[in-house]
Amino acid sequence: MVDPSRQDVWVILSDFDLASRVDAKGHPCGATAWHRTGTLPFMAIDLLFKPDEIHQLRHDLESLFYVAMWWAVKGTKEEEEKVVTTRLLQLAPWDHGAFADVAEKKLSCIMRGWEDRGIKLSPVLQSNGIEAALGNLRALFVGAEALKAQYGLLSSGSTPPVGDKDEVGAVHYSVDMGGMLTSI
C-alpha cells in the first residue's frame, strides 16, 4: 500500500492456509493444509521445485517479494490501462506452465535482476521507494540462492553443515542481508 501523502510503503500479507503449528519449544510441526496451495505467480521457488517441501516463513517472505513485484509492475489506478497491461505481460511467464518452468523463470529474475529480464516497474511507484525495497529483498534472495547452490539444496536436498536439527531432522538457518549463512 502507498499513502500518496507520505513516502512510506508498507505491505500486509495474510496467508494462513499453510501456516505451521509450533510445539512448546517453538519448533514448527508442519503445515496444516493437506495439499500444496497458492497462486502460481506468487509461490516461492522451493515450493515449486519440491512439492513436498515443508512450508517455512522464508517462503512467505519470497511470496511477498513476488506480490510486491507484481504490484510495482502494475502501478497505480491513475496510469493508462494499456500501459499497465503491457507491463503486466512481462510477468505472464510466472502465471502458467509446469511448476519447475515457472520456478526457473522466477529464479532467473532473482539472480539476473528484473531489469535484465526486461521487466519494467511503474514509474509512478519508483519514486515511492518500492524499487529500493525490492532491490533489498532481491539481494537477500540472491545470497540465499547462492548458498543453496553451494550446498546443493535445490537439486539433491542435502543440508548445509550448520544449524540445529529439530525432531524431524530439518536444519534451521537464515541468510542475512549480506548473504551470510547463520544458524537459528
C-alpha positions, 0 to 999 in steps of 0.5 A: 500500500502507498499513502500518496501523502507520505513516502512510506510503503508498507505491505500486509500479507495474510496467508494462513492456509499453510501456516505451521503449528509450533510445539512448546519449544517453538519448533514448527510441526508442519503445515496444516493444509493437506495439499500444496496451495497458492497462486502460481505467480506468487509461490516461492521457488522451493515450493515449486521445485519440491512439492513436498517441501515443508512450508517455512516463513522464508517462503512467505517472505519470497511470496511477498517479494513476488506480490510486491513485484507484481504490484510495482509492475502494475502501478497505480489506478491513475496510469493508462490501462494499456500501459499497465497491461503491457507491463503486466505481460512481462510477468505472464511467464510466472502465471502458467506452465509446469511448476519447475518452468515457472520456478526457473523463470522466477529464479532467473529474475532473482539472480539476473535482476528484473531489469535484465529480464526486461521487466519494467516497474511503474514509474509512478511507484519508483519514486515511492521507494518500492524499487529500493525495497525490492532491490533489498529483498532481491539481494537477500534472495540472491545470497540465499540462492547462492548458498543453496547452490553451494550446498546443493539444496535445490537439486539433491536436498542435502543440508548445509553443515550448520544449524540445529536439527529439530525432531524431524531432522530439518536444519534451521538457518537464515541468510542475512542481508549480506548473504551470510549463512547463520544458524537459528 
